[in-house]
Amino acid sequence: MELIISQSGEGFSTLQAAIDSIPADSTQQTLIRILPGVYREKVILNKSNVTLLAEPGAHLVFGDFALNPLPDGTTRNTFLTPTLLITGDDVTLRGLTVENDAGDGRKVGQAVAVYAAGDRCRFFDCHFLAAQDTLFCGPVLTKLHNFVKPYPIPVGVEGVADRPPVDARLYFENCFIRGDVDFIFGPYRCWFEGCTLYANERGGYYTAANTPEGQPYGFVFHRCTLTGECPEGAIYLGRPWREHAATAFINCHMDACVNPLGFTDWLITGQPNRPVTQRYCEYGSTGPGSHADARHPGMKLLTAAEADAYTLANVLPGWDALM
């Protein structure tokens, strides 16, 4: 089945309307072709076996943010902010720009562009743009269900089963991901191939994994480019959101914006300190930000043999992401 989204009257006028037209029990492949235009909407992709194929100039954008007040005077919460929430499995995005344009996290808090909660999801040639918490790779949470019930907030997760945080796999290729503080975060097993991680002027942390204990791999960045517009040394490779966080950079190019320490401990007032461990790894880095001799003493510099174990088959087991 093929559907079209356009701003010219052809097909559906919103992406959400097209997704809603797919039967809930559909098992067939659905291709949604997104024609050029700026589509300002919050979208919940809660169907499986869907491909979003964006033509050049197709741009999905919204501006929700964590400090946005709710009717009872509380604020929205990070996980209610995404421009695009994906809860279906076997979803593919090609060429789509997804943005959360809420602005500076120091003023609005977290503002997620993409919340990828499904399993076996693939992203090719996409742009994900935001500031704090751009891309969340993790499950739909019970507290999210309970939180939204009193309010008419269209997050679209009512009735979606919670997923244990250990059984989902995501693949990103040639994507451009922009943000500043913890802007790729979550517990899922993710492979980033040839992607560009771009730090905003604020600087911060490219990643904040919370990999479950016993899960051997978390985020793996392979042949990626780490760059940005922040000052020299103003962004770290990552920090551990939880104590078993796992992140590896393999054969990546790092510009001078990367802090020589590489990874840094999680040190936030009022929260437990979480030190960098040897589940934070690096191998074969190049560029002015590749200071192997100055890295955090708690991390691990891999040998060639150890780096060879970082394969798609090992990191994303039971799934051929390139089929």
Buried (B, 14 or more C-beta within 10 A) or exposed (E): EEBBBBEEEEBBBBBBEBBBEBEEEEEEEBBBBBBEBEBBBBBBBBBBBBBBBBBEEBBBBBBBBBBBEBEEEEEBBBBBBBBBBBBBBBBBBBBBBBBBBBBBBEEBBBBBBBBBBBBBBBBBBBBBBBBBBBBBBBBBBEEBBEBBEEBEBEBBBEEBEBBEBBEBBBBBBBBBBBBBBBBBBBBBBBBBBBBBBBBBEBBBBBBBBBBBEEBEBBBBBBBBBBBBEBEBBBBBBBBBBBBBBBBBBBBBBBBBBBBBBBBBBBEEEEEEEBBBBEBBBBBBBEBEBBBEEEBBEBBBBBEEEEBEEBEBEEBBEEBEBEE
